[in-house]
Amino acid sequence: MAVNLITNGSNTTCSDLSSDWMNSEVMTGTTIMAVEYDDGVVIGADSRTTSGSYVVNRVTDKLTRITDTIYCCRSGSAADTQAIADIVAYSLNFHKMELNEDPLVKTASTIFRDMCYKYRDSLVAGIICAGWDKINGGQVYVIPLGGMCIRQPFTIGGSGSTYIYGFCDANYKQNMSKDECLEFVKNAVALAMSRDGSSGGVIRLAAINKDGIDRTIISGDKIPTFHNG
């Protein structure tokens, strides 16, 4: 038996109210970002996962390990991006055993590109692949919807990225240090979180270099604040 609610004089069923989040795909919503520096890369993301207007997880880890020195940042469908990341990690594990050496960041990004392009009509996946290898050092590759792949000195993605293009263009500098990159990514993601309803939670940062990964979580009153007029 349906339960009717009276809202402003009109009848609204409970199923109508819940259909948005119950029938929407779980998306990572998202602000993701990566920056190259001399000895490696810095990556960052918010932690909000949404289904329609409903926040299904506020502490999601969108910085996903592929190898010890290669990570990806995920935006789009949570299920699609998790599946792709698992497949790439599985493929690179075999690749490492065959060659008896650590895979290149470019190899990982190429597998991401092939997967996203081959299944471009079925998947909703925007990926940033970043990491360090002994041949090319720190590298950032962006694989947006459709499966293109291009290396960039820095890149942003996800729904929150539309709010921070101007900030990133104005504040990015070549040859930034690790600490400068961490501050740049932290402020950019915080600014996007303050404007984008699909981005929020905590800020997850990671610096990747030849020694591996160093992760940081910024939460609560430690998240930078901006004018919200």
Secondary structure by P-SEA (a helix, b strand, c coil): cbbbbbccccccccccccccccccccccccccccccccccccccbbbbbbcccccccccccccccccccbbbbbcccaaaaaaaaaaaaaaaaaaaaaacccccaaaaaaaaaaaaaaaccccbbbbbbbbccccccbbbbbbcccbbbbbbccccccccccccaaaaaacccccccaaaaaaaaaaaaaaaaacccccccbbbbbbbccccbbbbbbccccccccccc
